[in-house]
Amino acid sequence: MMKPAVVEPTPELRRGAERDSILSACFGAMGDITLTDSAVIILFAAMIGAGDMFAMFTTALMPFFNGVCLIPMALLATKVGNQRLIIRVIALSVLMFLLIAASPWFGSWSVTVMIGGLTLFSFFHTGYAAAWFPMLDTFLTPDRRGSYLSRMRFCWQFSSWLFLFLIGLVIGKTPSLGMLQGVLFLSAVIFAGRCYFIGRIPVFRVEERDASGLRKGLKIAVGNKALTGYSVYLFVLNIGSCGTIPLVMLYLKRHIIAPDNVTVILSSATMLGMLLGSITAGKILHWLGVKKIMLTAHGIYLFGNIAFFLLGKNSMPPLMLYGCLTVLLLIYSSTLGCAYITSTFEMMKLATPGNKTMAMAFCGTLSSSGSGVSRILCSLFLGAGVLAVEWSCGETLFSIYQTLFLLYAVMLVFAAVLLLVVPAVFPDGRYAYQAE
């Protein structure tokens, strides 16, 4: 395969690259949202015979592989080139996407094929995640980064929310397996648009980077006590907070028995919440500061899981219950969106000068690992039979899903102890960190 011609960046080419990269983000997000954080894959998995354990496990694969493979993929990107790696892994991801959509045609092997396809899709996706930001760095000038990142995040989150919301309107209360297959095939075609628009971006000339410095960079990142403490806190915090939303989708489907289109529309509410949290994060960050945002977010995660625990199947009429869940999901997901921006801001502040790339990869690895572990543990609890399917307290009956919300709340209480090692909350004079 011939290497693409390397060109000198010009203002016109830079602007064109910005436009194409935003379009690639939108098409990719609209496609893979059906496989990652929406109710679509949970409904699909249930229809082909996957139990609760496997249905929840499908949502854990992406963050798990991001945690395990992000740094090795970053090393690979330095050898083959960012855009070449992205195009190759997306092409392979499209094939896996189509395989997942076709999995019901494999009869008794349907669940195995779906899980295998999702596993490989998630693995390939880490190549995209590792090479994406370094590729942006080849055409984004420092003065354009802030506005570009804001526009890009708004565009892909808005398009994802709209796509998921329209799916919820179209599929009806009880969609057939064929209908959900059609949604996945359409999503795969849309997802392929990411490859097309990435291919339109020129390969710009950049200064050579020394790949041998990455190992040293990781050592520097681990030795940064302030960064390490914050990263460990994020790992434990995400165990308690990042499995909640997919568990709510499973709770709606399996226990409350909500109509499938209601489940998908509520899933789209989480995308809307993420969007609202992201676009307001800058103002909230300026208004409250990192410390107050972190403490508030931690409190909302704890409150949210306790509220989901208390909102039982028969606690109120269905329409009122759906309304309460929608409000809670909007608050919870908007907090996640705002906290993500704050976390990125804090990671960059804590990173050792001259070692920001590896510092961000190190912190991102622990953060993603926490999210993956959260969902994997939840799936194991659902499948291992160690928790009672139902239990009562007085006259109130609780399900296993509510028990898991309670366990998440307990983990968040434990995570609160680790705020002691977070420099923004408790600054330590030994650390190279200036509190606000």
C-alpha positions in Angstrom: 0.0 0.0 0.0 1.4 3.4 -1.1 2.0 6.0 1.6 -0.2 9.1 1.0 1.6 12.2 -0.1 2.7 14.5 2.8 1.6 18.2 2.3 2.5 21.4 3.9 -0.4 22.8 6.0 -2.1 26.0 4.7 -5.0 27.9 6.3 -7.3 26.6 3.6 -6.2 23.0 4.1 -6.4 23.3 7.9 -10.0 24.6 7.7 -11.0 21.8 5.3 -9.4 19.3 7.7 -11.4 20.7 10.6 -14.6 20.4 8.6 -13.9 16.8 7.5 -12.8 15.7 10.9 -16.0 17.0 12.5 -18.1 15.2 9.9 -16.1 12.0 10.5 -16.8 12.4 14.3 -20.6 12.9 13.6 -20.9 9.9 11.3 -18.9 7.7 13.5 -20.8 8.7 16.7 -24.2 8.2 15.0 -23.2 4.7 14.0 -21.4 3.4 17.1 -23.9 4.9 19.6 -26.1 1.9 18.8 -23.4 -0.5 20.0 -22.0 1.4 23.0 -24.1 3.4 25.4 -27.7 3.1 24.0 -30.5 0.7 24.8 -30.5 -0.6 21.2 -27.8 -3.2 21.7 -29.3 -4.3 25.0 -32.7 -4.8 23.3 -31.0 -6.6 20.4 -29.0 -8.9 22.7 -32.1 -9.8 24.7 -34.0 -10.7 21.5 -31.4 -13.2 20.3 -31.3 -14.9 23.7 -28.5 -13.2 25.6 -29.2 -13.0 29.4 -28.8 -10.0 31.6 -25.1 -10.9 32.2 -24.2 -10.8 28.5 -26.5 -7.8 27.8 -24.7 -5.7 30.4 -21.3 -7.1 29.3 -21.8 -5.7 25.8 -21.7 -2.2 27.2 -18.4 -2.9 29.1 -16.3 -3.9 26.1 -15.5 -0.4 24.8 -14.3 1.2 28.0 -12.5 -2.0 29.0 -10.4 -2.1 25.8 -9.8 1.6 26.0 -8.3 1.0 29.4 -6.2 -2.0 28.4 -5.1 -1.1 24.8 -4.9 2.7 24.6 -1.2 2.9 25.3 -0.1 0.0 23.1 -2.3 1.4 20.3 -0.6 4.8 20.7 2.8 3.1 20.2 1.4 1.4 17.1 0.2 4.8 15.8 3.7 6.2 16.0 4.9 3.4 13.7 2.3 3.2 11.0 0.9 6.8 11.1 -2.2 8.2 12.7 -4.5 8.4 9.7 -3.3 5.1 8.2 -4.1 3.3 11.5 -7.5 5.0 11.8 -8.6 4.1 8.3 -7.5 0.5 8.8 -9.2 0.0 12.2 -12.4 1.7 11.0 -12.5 -0.6 7.9 -12.2 -3.6 10.2 -14.7 -2.2 12.6 -17.3 -1.8 9.8 -16.9 -5.5 9.1 -17.4 -6.4 12.7 -20.5 -4.1 12.8 -22.0 -5.9 9.9 -21.2 -9.2 11.6 -23.0 -8.1 14.7 -26.1 -7.1 12.7 -26.1 -10.4 10.9 -25.6 -12.5 14.1 -29.2 -13.7 14.4 -28.7 -15.6 11.1 -26.2 -17.9 12.8 -28.8 -19.8 14.7 -27.6 -21.3 18.0 -24.3 -19.4 17.6 -26.1 -16.0 17.5 -25.0 -14.8 20.9 -21.4 -16.1 20.5 -21.1 -14.3 17.1 -22.5 -11.1 18.5 -20.2 -11.1 21.5 -17.2 -12.0 19.3 -18.1 -9.2 16.9 -18.5 -6.7 19.7 -15.2 -7.7 21.3 -13.3 -7.2 18.0 -15.1 -4.0 17.2 -14.2 -2.6 20.6 -10.6 -3.7 20.2 -10.2 -2.1 16.8 -11.9 1.1 18.1 -9.1 1.7 20.6 -6.8 2.2 17.6 -9.1 5.1 16.5 -9.2 6.5 20.0 -5.4 6.4 20.4 -4.7 8.1 17.0 -7.5 10.6 16.9 -6.1 13.4 19.0 -2.5 13.1 17.7 -4.0 13.4 14.2 -5.9 16.5 15.1 -2.6 18.0 16.4 -1.2 17.9 12.8 -3.6 20.6 11.5 -5.1 22.4 14.6 -3.2 25.5 15.6 -3.2 26.4 19.3 -5.5 29.3 18.9 -8.1 27.1 17.2 -8.1 24.2 19.6 -10.6 25.4 22.1 -13.3 26.5 19.6 -12.8 23.4 17.4 -13.1 20.9 20.3 -16.2 22.7 21.5 -17.8 22.6 18.0 -16.8 19.0 17.4 -18.2 17.7 20.7 -21.4 19.6 20.3 -21.9 18.4 16.7 -21.3 14.7 17.4 -23.3 14.6 20.5 -26.3 16.5 19.0 -26.3 14.2 15.9 -26.1 11.1 18.1 -28.9 12.3 20.3 -31.1 13.1 17.3 -30.4 9.8 15.6 -31.2 7.8 18.7 -34.3 9.8 19.4 -35.6 9.2 15.8 -34.9 5.5 16.2 -37.0 5.5 19.3 -39.9 7.1 17.4 -39.7 4.8 14.5 -39.3 1.3 16.0 -42.6 1.3 18.0 -43.4 -0.2 21.3 -42.5 -3.8 20.4 -40.0 -3.8 17.5 -39.3 -7.1 15.7 -35.8 -8.6 15.6 -35.7 -7.7 11.9 -36.4 -4.0 12.7 -33.5 -3.9 15.2 -31.3 -5.6 12.6 -32.3 -3.0 10.1 -31.3 -0.3 12.6 -27.9 -1.9 13.1 -27.3 -2.3 9.4 -28.2 1.3 8.8 -25.9 2.3 11.7 -23.0 0.3 10.1 -23.4 2.2 6.8 -23.5 5.5 8.6 -20.5 4.5 10.7 -18.5 3.8 7.5 -18.8 7.5 6.8 -16.1 8.1 9.4 -13.6 6.3 7.2 -14.6 8.3 4.1 -14.1 11.7 5.8 -10.9 10.7 7.5 -9.6 9.7 4.1 -10.3 13.2 2.8 -8.0 14.8 5.3 -4.5 15.4 3.9 -1.5 13.9 5.7 0.3 17.1 6.9 4.0 17.4 7.5 4.9 17.5 11.2 8.1 17.3 13.1 9.2 13.7 13.8 8.5 12.4 17.2 10.8 10.1 19.1 8.8 6.9 19.8 11.5 5.7 22.2 10.5 8.5 24.6 7.1 7.0 25.3 8.4 4.4 27.8 10.3 7.2 29.6 7.1 9.3 29.4 5.1 6.6 31.1 7.6 6.4 33.9 7.4 10.2 34.3 3.6 10.0 34.4 3.6 7.3 37.1 6.1 9.3 39.1 3.9 12.4 39.1 2.2 11.8 42.5 -0.5 14.4 42.0 -1.5 12.9 38.6 -1.3 9.4 40.0 -3.5 10.2 43.0 -6.1 11.9 40.7 -6.0 8.9 38.3 -6.6 6.4 41.0 -9.5 8.5 42.3 -11.1 8.5 38.8 -10.6 4.8 38.5 -12.6 4.1 41.7 -15.1 6.9 41.0 -15.9 5.4 37.6 -16.4 2.0 39.1 -19.3 3.5 41.1 -20.7 5.9 38.5 -20.2 4.6 35.0 -22.3 1.5 35.0 -25.4 3.2 36.2 -26.9 4.4 32.9 -26.7 1.0 31.1 -28.0 -0.7 34.2 -31.1 1.7 34.1 -31.7 0.6 30.5 -31.6 -3.1 31.6 -33.8 -2.3 34.6 -36.4 -0.7 32.3 -36.3 -3.6 29.8 -36.2 -6.6 32.2 -38.0 -5.5 35.4 -40.2 -2.5 34.7 -41.1 -4.0 31.3 -41.2 -0.6 29.6 -42.1 -0.5 25.9 -39.0 -0.8 23.8 -39.4 2.6 22.1 -39.7 4.2 25.6 -36.4 2.5 26.6 -34.7 3.9 23.5 -36.1 7.4 23.9 -35.0 7.4 27.6 -31.6 6.3 26.3 -31.5 9.3 23.9 -32.2 11.5 27.0 -28.8 10.5 28.3 -27.2 11.7 25.1 -29.1 15.0 25.5 -27.9 15.3 29.0 -24.3 14.7 28.0 -24.7 17.4 25.4 -26.1 19.9 27.9 -23.4 19.1 30.3 -20.6 19.5 27.7 -21.8 22.8 26.3 -22.3 24.4 29.8 -19.1 22.9 31.3 -16.9 25.9 30.4 -19.2 28.4 32.2 -19.8 26.1 35.1 -16.0 25.6 35.4 -15.4 29.3 35.4 -18.2 29.8 37.9 -17.6 27.0 40.4 -14.0 25.9 39.8 -12.7 22.3 39.7 -13.0 21.6 43.4 -16.7 22.4 43.7 -17.6 20.7 40.4 -15.8 17.5 41.6 -17.6 17.5 44.9 -21.0 18.3 43.4 -20.6 15.6 40.7 -19.6 13.0 43.3 -22.7 14.0 45.3 -25.0 13.8 42.3 -23.7 10.3 41.4 -24.4 9.2 44.9 -27.9 10.8 45.0 -28.7 9.4 41.5 -27.9 5.8 42.4 -29.8 6.0 45.7 -32.8 7.5 43.8 -32.7 4.7 41.2 -32.6 2.2 44.1 -35.7 3.7 45.6 -37.7 4.0 42.3 -39.2 0.6 42.2 -41.6 -1.0 39.7 -44.7 -0.3 41.8 -43.6 2.9 43.5 -45.8 5.1 41.3 -47.9 4.9 38.1 -45.9 4.1 34.9 -46.0 7.5 33.3 -44.9 9.2 36.5 -42.1 6.7 36.9 -40.9 7.2 33.3 -41.0 11.0 33.9 -38.9 10.7 37.1 -36.4 8.4 35.4 -36.1 10.8 32.5 -35.3 13.7 34.8 -32.8 11.7 36.8 -31.1 10.5 33.6 -30.9 14.0 32.3 -29.3 15.2 35.6 -27.0 12.2 35.9 -25.8 12.3 32.3 -25.3 16.1 32.2 -23.2 15.7 35.3 -21.1 13.1 33.5 -20.7 15.4 30.5 -19.6 18.3 32.6 -17.3 16.1 34.7 -15.7 14.8 31.6 -14.7 18.3 30.5 -13.5 19.2 34.0 -11.5 15.9 34.2 -9.7 16.7 30.9 -9.0 20.2 32.2 -7.6 18.8 35.4 -5.5 16.1 33.7 -3.8 18.7 31.5 -3.1 20.9 34.6 -1.6 18.0 36.5 0.5 16.7 33.6 4.2 17.2 33.8 5.3 19.9 31.2 6.8 18.2 28.1 5.0 14.9 28.9 1.4 15.7 28.4 0.6 13.1 25.8 1.7 10.1 27.9 0.2 11.7 31.1 -3.2 12.0 29.4 -2.9 8.4 28.1 -2.0 7.2 31.6 -4.9 9.0 33.3 -7.3 8.1 30.5 -6.3 4.4 30.8 -7.2 4.3 34.5 -10.4 6.3 33.9 -11.6 4.0 31.1 -10.6 0.9 33.1 -12.8 2.1 35.9 -15.7 2.4 33.6 -15.1 -1.0 32.1 -14.7 -2.7 35.5 -17.9 -1.1 36.6 -19.9 -2.7 33.9 -18.0 -6.0 33.9 -18.6 -6.4 37.7 -22.3 -5.6 37.2 -22.6 -8.2 34.5 -20.9 -10.8 36.7 -23.3 -10.1 39.6 -26.2 -10.5 37.3 -25.0 -13.8 35.9 -23.3 -15.4 38.9 -26.4 -15.8 41.1 -24.7 -14.4 44.2 -27.4 -11.8 44.7 -31.0 -12.5 45.4 -33.3 -11.8 42.4 -35.8 -10.2 44.8 -35.8 -9.3 48.4 -38.0 -7.3 50.7 -37.7 -4.7 53.4 -40.9 -4.5 55.3 -43.6 -4.3 52.7 -41.3 -3.0 49.9 -40.0 -5.4 47.4 -36.6 -4.8 45.7 -35.1 -6.4 42.6 -31.5 -7.4 41.9 -31.1 -4.3 39.7 -32.0 -2.0 42.6 -29.5 -4.0 44.7 -26.8 -3.1 42.2 -27.7 0.6 42.3 -27.2 0.3 46.1 -23.8 -1.3 45.6 -22.8 1.5 43.2 -23.8 4.0 46.0 -21.6 2.1 48.5 -18.6 2.2 46.0 -19.1 6.0 45.6 -19.0 6.4 49.4 -15.7 4.5 49.4 -14.5 6.7 46.5 -15.1 9.8 48.6 -12.3 8.7 50.9 -9.9 9.0 47.9 -10.7 12.7 47.6 -7.9 13.0 50.1 -5.4 12.4 47.4 -7.0 14.7 44.8 -4.9 17.9 44.7 -7.9 20.1 43.6 -9.7 19.1 46.7 -6.9 18.8 49.2 -3.8 20.5 47.8 -0.4 19.1 49.0 2.6 21.4 49.1 4.8 18.6 47.9 3.1 18.5 44.6 3.7 20.7 41.6 0.1 21.9 41.6 -1.4 25.4 42.1 -4.8 25.3 43.7 -7.4 27.7 42.3 
